[in-house]
């Protein structure tokens, strides 16, 4: 889990390059029994629940001032709109959904959670 979080905090765009060049070579003293790249890739799905718990732990509560990034995203071409089901029930066509909400003290807020103070969902 530490390696996955570190990958997202580094400048690498390719996980294989990060793992082989950064983790296996530079972090070998921190991870002496690091598995092969293929074995690590097989283990990644088992980290989903612990990563979700960690992210939930990182959520804070609204302290008064908050910042919301509600950048609109083009999710698909107009010809495939009827087939697209990713945001089904969360957003409608032409609607902007809050993607990231941060409290004044820098903690993440859950924009879907009605207790965070920034929910647009009813």
Secondary structure as GFF3:
##gff-version 3
##sequence-region A 1 122
A	DSSP	alpha_helix	2	9	.	.	.	ID=ss1
A	DSSP	alpha_helix	15	17	.	.	.	ID=ss2
A	DSSP	pi_helix	18	23	.	.	.	ID=ss3
A	DSSP	alpha_helix	24	26	.	.	.	ID=ss4
A	DSSP	alpha_helix	37	43	.	.	.	ID=ss5
A	DSSP	three_ten_helix	44	47	.	.	.	ID=ss6
A	DSSP	alpha_helix	48	58	.	.	.	ID=ss7
A	DSSP	beta_strand	66	69	.	.	.	ID=ss8
A	DSSP	three_ten_helix	78	83	.	.	.	ID=ss9
A	DSSP	beta_strand	100	103	.	.	.	ID=ss10
A	DSSP	beta_strand	108	109	.	.	.	ID=ss11
A	DSSP	three_ten_helix	114	116	.	.	.	ID=ss12
###
